[in-house]
């Protein structure tokens, strides 16, 4: 069996991955807060951990992998959006959840599953696990790791000696430079909210501490425990979640008596044209903006995979153009080939801490060697190819540049001689083959029909 090596943020080194149970490899990844369209940066952890999910399924079998990714559907950002728009919270979260799933499917992300079976439980909504959150908070209070104050329940950070180990921070340094909420009911500035009170206008649930709603961090601990058990294999997310979100998850879960995750993985952030994405800089856009603007999902995925997940990624127009050019070429090569297993070299590269760039480099080599089966298998492993070639690529898979030049020359001659018989002949022959012919002041443009392989062109030229 292929040995997978992964960088573990917790130990700060690459390690051989040994699942708790090879019959059910379990992974939890933090999902979105559903109040708006996913921006392009939100797609990076989805694509990264989809790639890992595909690798795990290949190595252990699709029916032996469980992958859970949550939706945060109770949050102050959602409440604010509802207040601004006047729309019910449920409408906003349902619509935004649907948008997210559609956009991520467009970039080739498989839906999470429990032991290979796609199920809504593998994409839990926080609001469906309030009882589990309350139970975990009660346990933490009973054990002295949390306390009730003015309608809030807070985690007592100093009760957990290992706090800061994941992010490599000391408690004293955190206090010196932390941007934490200072409230009179806190015993310590670093203590974080597990439960908070809700007013009449805010979503809330009955609890031992009054009507309220959960804090952000407790939801992932409760849902991971309910769906994957108190100890599971991998927990993933963007590195912006390492502190405080993941640090707090470890603290509360461990103090509640759970082992939680053995391997912690984090992807680096995304830039646009070398700069941090920001609305003020005018370089902020959603994933849907790209898709609706005509950028194929496979092209977006290719650009993301061209940079190792632990390195900062820069989205540029040049990379997009190059990705589309390369994919058109590769799809044209593998069109009509049977689905095949990925080359072992591709699997080994991906098993080396998700070396997606290395697999793409291998694809370039396979393409140059015209190893069609190997290329198709590698593209399938990367999630860049299903059992069919994307329509956008098929439409342009056959290069008609030479034919365009031939027709352009005939047109120039016809304009000089005033004899358009040859032009009409060529145009009719191309049209009969299903090729769209456009002639205007800007020259000749030809568009081949889907699946066109050049058959019949010999009789035209």
C-alpha positions as CSV (number, residue, x, y, z in Angstrom):
1,X,0.0,0.0,0.0
2,X,1.2,3.5,-0.8
3,X,2.7,5.3,2.2
4,X,1.2,8.8,2.6
5,X,3.3,11.5,4.3
6,X,1.6,14.7,5.6
7,X,2.9,17.8,7.3
8,X,1.4,17.9,10.8
9,X,1.0,21.5,12.1
10,X,0.9,20.0,15.6
11,X,4.4,18.4,15.4
12,X,5.8,20.8,12.8
13,X,7.1,18.0,10.6
14,X,6.1,15.6,7.9
15,X,5.1,12.2,9.2
16,X,4.0,8.9,7.8
17,X,0.2,8.8,8.0
18,X,-1.2,5.9,9.9
19,X,-5.0,6.0,10.2
20,X,-6.7,4.9,13.4
21,X,-8.6,2.4,11.3
22,X,-7.8,1.7,7.7
23,X,-11.5,0.7,7.3
24,X,-12.7,4.2,8.1
25,X,-10.2,7.0,7.6
26,X,-11.8,10.1,9.1
27,X,-11.2,13.7,8.2
28,X,-12.9,16.9,9.4
29,X,-12.5,20.3,7.6
30,X,-13.9,23.6,8.7
31,X,-16.5,24.9,6.3
32,X,-17.9,28.3,5.5
33,X,-20.1,30.7,7.4
34,X,-23.0,31.0,5.1
35,X,-24.0,34.6,4.7
36,X,-22.6,35.6,1.3
37,X,-21.0,34.3,-1.9
38,X,-17.7,32.4,-1.4
39,X,-14.7,34.5,-2.5
40,X,-11.9,33.0,-4.5
41,X,-9.8,32.5,-1.3
42,X,-12.5,30.3,0.2
43,X,-12.0,27.8,-2.6
44,X,-8.4,27.0,-1.6
45,X,-9.1,24.9,1.5
46,X,-11.9,23.2,-0.4
47,X,-9.7,22.2,-3.3
48,X,-6.7,21.3,-1.1
49,X,-8.7,18.9,1.1
50,X,-10.7,17.6,-1.8
51,X,-7.4,16.5,-3.3
52,X,-6.5,14.8,0.0
53,X,-9.9,13.2,0.1
54,X,-9.3,11.8,-3.4
55,X,-5.9,10.5,-2.4
56,X,-7.3,8.8,0.7
57,X,-10.1,7.2,-1.4
58,X,-7.6,5.9,-3.9
59,X,-5.3,4.4,-1.3
60,X,-7.8,3.0,1.2
61,X,-10.9,2.7,-1.0
62,X,-13.9,5.0,-1.5
63,X,-16.0,3.1,1.0
64,X,-13.3,3.4,3.7
65,X,-13.1,7.2,4.0
66,X,-15.3,9.6,6.0
67,X,-15.0,13.3,5.2
68,X,-17.0,15.9,7.2
69,X,-17.2,19.6,6.3
70,X,-19.6,21.8,8.3
71,X,-21.7,24.8,7.6
72,X,-21.8,27.6,10.2
73,X,-25.4,28.8,10.0
74,X,-25.6,30.6,13.3
75,X,-23.3,33.6,13.5
76,X,-23.4,37.4,14.1
77,X,-22.4,38.0,10.5
78,X,-25.6,36.2,9.4
79,X,-27.6,38.1,11.9
80,X,-26.3,41.4,10.6
81,X,-27.0,40.4,7.0
82,X,-30.6,39.5,7.9
83,X,-31.0,42.8,9.7
84,X,-29.6,44.7,6.7
85,X,-31.7,42.9,4.1
86,X,-34.9,42.3,6.0
87,X,-34.8,38.7,4.9
88,X,-35.3,35.7,7.2
89,X,-32.1,34.1,8.5
90,X,-33.1,30.7,7.2
91,X,-33.6,32.0,3.6
92,X,-30.2,33.6,3.7
93,X,-28.4,30.5,5.0
94,X,-30.2,28.1,2.6
95,X,-29.5,30.2,-0.4
96,X,-25.9,30.8,0.5
97,X,-25.3,27.1,1.2
98,X,-26.7,26.2,-2.2
99,X,-24.4,28.8,-3.8
100,X,-21.4,27.4,-2.0
101,X,-22.1,23.8,-3.1
102,X,-22.7,24.8,-6.7
103,X,-19.5,26.9,-6.9
104,X,-17.4,24.2,-5.3
105,X,-18.9,21.5,-7.6
106,X,-17.9,23.7,-10.5
107,X,-14.2,23.5,-9.4
108,X,-14.4,19.7,-9.2
109,X,-14.9,19.3,-5.4
110,X,-16.5,16.0,-4.4
111,X,-19.2,16.2,-1.8
112,X,-18.1,15.0,1.6
113,X,-19.3,11.6,2.7
114,X,-19.5,9.1,5.5
115,X,-17.6,5.9,4.5
116,X,-18.0,6.8,0.9
117,X,-21.7,7.5,1.0
118,X,-22.6,11.1,0.2
119,X,-25.0,12.3,2.9
120,X,-26.3,15.5,4.4
121,X,-24.9,14.4,7.7
122,X,-21.4,14.7,6.2
123,X,-22.1,18.4,5.7
124,X,-23.7,19.3,9.1
125,X,-25.3,22.6,9.9
126,X,-24.4,24.0,13.2
127,X,-28.0,24.6,14.2
128,X,-28.7,20.9,14.0
129,X,-26.2,20.2,16.8
130,X,-27.2,22.7,19.5
131,X,-28.0,19.9,21.9
132,X,-24.6,18.3,21.5
133,X,-22.9,21.7,22.0
134,X,-24.9,22.4,25.2
135,X,-24.0,18.9,26.5
136,X,-20.2,19.5,25.9
137,X,-20.4,22.9,27.5
138,X,-22.2,21.4,30.6
139,X,-19.4,18.9,30.8
140,X,-16.7,21.6,30.7
141,X,-18.5,23.6,33.4
142,X,-18.8,20.5,35.6
143,X,-15.0,19.7,35.2
144,X,-14.0,23.3,36.1
145,X,-12.8,24.2,32.6
146,X,-15.7,26.7,32.0
147,X,-17.7,29.1,34.0
148,X,-21.0,31.0,33.8
149,X,-21.0,34.8,34.0
150,X,-23.8,37.2,33.1
151,X,-25.6,34.9,30.7
152,X,-22.3,33.8,29.1
153,X,-20.3,30.6,29.5
154,X,-16.6,31.0,29.0
155,X,-13.8,28.6,28.6
156,X,-11.1,29.0,31.3
157,X,-8.0,29.0,29.1
158,X,-5.5,28.7,32.0
159,X,-7.1,25.4,33.0
160,X,-5.5,23.8,29.9
161,X,-1.7,23.8,30.3
162,X,-1.0,23.0,26.6
163,X,-2.9,26.0,25.3
164,X,-0.9,27.6,22.4
165,X,0.9,24.4,21.4
166,X,-0.7,24.2,18.0
167,X,0.0,27.8,17.0
168,X,3.4,27.9,18.9
169,X,2.3,30.8,21.1
170,X,2.8,31.3,24.8
171,X,-0.1,32.5,26.9
172,X,1.9,35.5,28.1
173,X,2.7,36.6,24.6
174,X,-1.0,36.2,23.6
175,X,-2.1,38.5,26.4
176,X,0.6,41.1,25.5
177,X,-0.4,41.3,21.8
178,X,-3.9,39.7,21.6
179,X,-6.9,41.4,20.1
180,X,-9.4,39.7,22.4
181,X,-12.7,41.0,23.7
182,X,-12.1,42.5,27.2
183,X,-15.3,42.1,29.1
184,X,-16.0,42.6,32.9
185,X,-17.4,39.1,33.2
186,X,-14.2,37.5,32.0
187,X,-11.8,36.0,34.6
188,X,-9.0,36.2,32.1
189,X,-8.7,38.3,28.9
190,X,-7.9,35.1,26.9
191,X,-11.0,33.2,28.1
192,X,-13.3,32.6,25.1
193,X,-17.1,32.4,24.7
194,X,-18.8,29.0,24.6
195,X,-22.3,30.3,25.0
196,X,-23.8,33.8,24.8
197,X,-27.2,35.3,25.5
198,X,-29.7,36.2,22.7
199,X,-32.1,39.0,22.7
200,X,-35.6,38.8,21.2
201,X,-34.3,39.7,17.7
202,X,-31.5,37.2,17.7
203,X,-31.7,33.4,17.1
204,X,-31.5,31.5,20.4
205,X,-32.1,28.2,22.1
206,X,-33.0,27.3,25.7
207,X,-30.1,26.2,27.8
208,X,-29.1,25.9,31.5
209,X,-27.8,29.4,31.3
210,X,-30.8,31.0,29.7
211,X,-31.9,31.6,26.1
212,X,-28.8,32.0,24.0
213,X,-26.6,30.7,21.1
214,X,-23.3,29.0,20.9
215,X,-19.9,30.7,20.3
216,X,-18.1,29.9,17.1
217,X,-15.5,27.4,18.4
218,X,-17.7,24.9,20.2
219,X,-19.6,23.9,17.1
220,X,-16.8,22.1,15.3
221,X,-15.8,20.2,18.5
222,X,-19.4,19.0,19.0
223,X,-20.0,18.1,15.4
224,X,-16.7,16.3,14.9
225,X,-17.3,14.3,18.0
226,X,-20.9,13.4,17.0
227,X,-20.0,12.4,13.5
228,X,-16.4,11.1,13.6
229,X,-15.9,10.1,17.3
230,X,-13.9,11.6,20.1
231,X,-10.6,10.8,18.2
232,X,-10.2,10.9,14.5
233,X,-7.4,11.1,11.9
234,X,-7.2,14.5,10.2
235,X,-8.5,18.1,10.9
236,X,-7.9,20.6,8.2
237,X,-8.5,24.3,7.3
238,X,-6.8,27.5,6.2
239,X,-3.9,28.7,8.3
240,X,-5.9,31.7,9.4
241,X,-7.9,29.3,11.6
242,X,-4.8,27.9,13.4
243,X,-5.3,30.6,16.1
244,X,-7.7,31.1,17.7
245,X,-10.2,28.7,16.2
246,X,-8.3,25.5,16.1
247,X,-6.3,26.3,19.2
248,X,-9.7,26.7,21.0
249,X,-11.1,23.5,19.5
250,X,-8.2,21.5,20.8
251,X,-8.5,23.0,24.3
252,X,-12.2,22.5,24.8
253,X,-12.3,19.0,23.2
254,X,-9.3,17.8,25.2
255,X,-10.7,19.2,28.4
256,X,-14.0,17.4,27.7
257,X,-12.1,14.2,27.6
258,X,-11.7,13.7,23.8
259,X,-8.5,12.9,21.9
260,X,-9.7,14.9,18.9
261,X,-7.5,15.0,15.8
262,X,-4.1,13.2,15.4
263,X,-3.0,15.2,12.3
264,X,-3.6,19.0,11.8
265,X,-3.2,20.4,8.3
266,X,-3.4,24.0,7.2
267,X,-3.2,25.6,3.7
268,X,-1.6,29.0,3.1
269,X,-3.5,32.0,2.0
270,X,-4.2,33.4,-1.5
271,X,-3.2,36.7,-3.2
272,X,-4.3,38.3,-6.4
273,X,-1.7,39.6,-8.8
274,X,0.9,39.7,-6.0
275,X,-1.3,41.6,-3.5
276,X,-3.6,40.7,-0.6
277,X,-7.1,40.4,-1.8
278,X,-9.1,43.4,-0.6
279,X,-12.2,45.3,-1.7
280,X,-10.3,48.6,-1.1
281,X,-7.7,47.5,-3.6
282,X,-10.3,46.5,-6.2
283,X,-9.0,43.0,-6.5
284,X,-11.7,41.2,-4.5
285,X,-13.9,38.8,-6.4
286,X,-16.0,35.8,-5.7
287,X,-15.6,32.3,-7.2
288,X,-18.9,32.9,-8.9
289,X,-17.6,36.1,-10.5
290,X,-14.9,34.0,-12.2
291,X,-17.3,31.2,-13.2
292,X,-19.9,33.6,-14.6
293,X,-17.2,35.5,-16.3
294,X,-16.3,32.5,-18.4
295,X,-13.4,31.0,-16.5
296,X,-13.9,27.2,-16.4
297,X,-13.9,25.5,-13.1
298,X,-11.1,23.1,-14.3
299,X,-8.9,26.1,-15.1
300,X,-9.5,27.6,-11.6
301,X,-8.6,24.2,-10.1
302,X,-5.5,23.9,-12.2
303,X,-4.2,27.3,-11.1
304,X,-4.8,26.3,-7.4
305,X,-3.0,23.0,-7.8
306,X,0.0,24.5,-9.5
307,X,1.2,25.9,-6.1
308,X,1.9,23.6,-3.1
309,X,-0.8,24.0,-0.5
310,X,1.6,25.1,2.2
311,X,2.9,28.0,0.1
312,X,1.2,31.3,-0.6
313,X,-0.8,31.2,-3.8
314,X,-1.0,34.0,-6.3
315,X,-3.9,34.2,-8.7
316,X,-2.9,36.0,-11.9
317,X,-4.4,36.5,-15.3
318,X,-1.3,35.1,-16.9
319,X,-1.6,31.8,-14.9
320,X,-5.3,31.6,-15.9
321,X,-4.5,31.9,-19.6
322,X,-1.6,29.4,-19.3
323,X,-3.8,26.9,-17.4
324,X,-6.5,27.1,-20.1
325,X,-4.1,26.7,-22.9
326,X,-2.5,23.6,-21.3
327,X,-5.8,22.0,-20.4
328,X,-7.1,22.4,-23.9
329,X,-4.1,20.6,-25.2
330,X,-4.3,17.8,-22.6
331,X,-8.0,17.3,-23.0
332,X,-7.6,17.2,-26.8
333,X,-5.0,14.4,-26.3
334,X,-7.0,12.2,-24.0
335,X,-10.4,12.7,-25.7
336,X,-11.8,9.3,-26.6
337,X,-9.3,7.4,-24.4
338,X,-10.7,5.0,-21.8
339,X,-10.7,5.8,-18.1
340,X,-7.5,4.4,-16.6
341,X,-5.7,4.1,-13.3
342,X,-3.3,6.9,-12.4
343,X,0.4,6.1,-12.8
344,X,2.1,5.0,-9.6
345,X,4.5,7.9,-10.0
346,X,1.5,10.3,-9.8
347,X,0.2,8.6,-6.7
348,X,3.6,8.7,-5.0
349,X,4.0,12.4,-5.8
350,X,0.6,13.2,-4.4
351,X,1.3,11.0,-1.3
352,X,4.3,13.2,-0.6
353,X,2.4,15.9,1.3
354,X,0.1,16.6,-1.6
355,X,2.7,17.5,-4.2
356,X,0.2,18.6,-6.8
357,X,2.7,20.8,-8.6
358,X,4.8,17.7,-9.1
359,X,1.9,15.8,-10.5
360,X,1.2,18.6,-13.0
361,X,4.9,18.5,-14.0
362,X,4.5,14.8,-14.6
363,X,1.4,15.5,-16.7
364,X,3.6,17.7,-18.9
365,X,6.0,14.9,-19.4
366,X,3.3,12.3,-20.1
367,X,1.8,14.7,-22.6
368,X,5.1,15.1,-24.4
369,X,5.6,11.3,-24.5
370,X,2.0,11.0,-25.8
371,X,1.3,8.6,-22.9
372,X,-2.5,9.0,-23.2
373,X,-3.5,6.5,-20.6
374,X,-1.0,7.8,-18.0
375,X,-2.1,11.4,-18.7
376,X,-5.8,10.6,-18.3
377,X,-5.2,8.7,-15.1
378,X,-3.1,11.5,-13.6
379,X,-5.7,14.2,-14.5
380,X,-8.4,12.0,-13.0
381,X,-6.5,11.7,-9.7
382,X,-6.1,15.5,-9.6
383,X,-9.8,16.0,-10.1
384,X,-9.2,17.7,-13.4
385,X,-11.1,15.1,-15.4
386,X,-14.2,13.0,-14.9
387,X,-15.5,10.4,-17.4
388,X,-16.0,13.1,-20.0
389,X,-14.1,16.0,-21.5
390,X,-15.6,19.4,-20.5
391,X,-17.6,21.0,-23.2
392,X,-15.6,24.2,-23.2
393,X,-12.4,22.2,-24.0
394,X,-14.0,19.9,-26.5
395,X,-15.3,22.9,-28.5
396,X,-11.7,24.2,-29.1
397,X,-9.8,20.9,-28.8
398,X,-9.1,20.8,-32.5
399,X,-6.7,23.5,-33.8
400,X,-8.2,25.1,-37.0
401,X,-5.4,27.7,-37.3
402,X,-4.1,26.3,-40.5
403,X,-7.5,26.1,-42.1
404,X,-8.2,29.7,-41.1
405,X,-5.0,30.8,-42.8
406,X,-5.9,28.8,-45.9
407,X,-9.4,30.4,-46.1
408,X,-7.9,33.9,-45.4
409,X,-5.5,33.5,-48.3
410,X,-8.3,32.4,-50.7
411,X,-10.3,35.3,-49.6
412,X,-7.5,37.8,-50.3
413,X,-7.1,36.3,-53.8
414,X,-10.8,36.4,-54.4
415,X,-11.0,40.1,-53.5
416,X,-8.2,40.8,-56.0
417,X,-9.7,38.7,-58.8
418,X,-13.3,39.3,-58.0
419,X,-13.8,35.5,-58.3
420,X,-15.3,34.1,-55.0
421,X,-16.0,30.6,-56.3
422,X,-13.1,29.1,-54.3
423,X,-14.0,30.9,-51.2
424,X,-17.6,29.7,-51.5
425,X,-16.5,26.2,-52.0
426,X,-14.3,26.2,-48.9
427,X,-16.9,27.8,-46.8
428,X,-19.6,25.3,-47.9
429,X,-17.3,22.4,-47.3
430,X,-16.5,23.6,-43.8
431,X,-20.1,24.3,-43.0
432,X,-21.0,20.8,-44.2
433,X,-18.5,19.5,-41.6
434,X,-20.4,21.4,-38.9
435,X,-17.7,24.1,-38.6
436,X,-19.0,27.6,-37.9
437,X,-17.4,30.1,-40.4
438,X,-17.2,33.8,-39.5
439,X,-15.7,36.3,-42.0
440,X,-15.5,40.0,-41.4
441,X,-13.2,43.0,-41.4
442,X,-11.3,41.4,-38.6
443,X,-10.5,38.3,-40.6
444,X,-11.6,34.7,-40.6
445,X,-12.7,32.8,-37.5
446,X,-13.6,29.2,-37.4
447,X,-15.2,27.2,-34.6
448,X,-15.3,23.4,-34.6
449,X,-18.3,21.5,-33.2
450,X,-17.9,19.5,-30.0
451,X,-15.9,16.3,-30.6
452,X,-14.6,17.4,-34.0
453,X,-11.4,15.5,-34.8
454,X,-10.4,16.9,-38.2
455,X,-12.0,14.1,-40.3
456,X,-13.0,15.4,-43.7
457,X,-10.6,18.4,-43.8
458,X,-8.3,16.8,-46.4
459,X,-11.1,17.3,-48.9
460,X,-11.3,21.0,-48.1
461,X,-7.6,22.0,-48.2
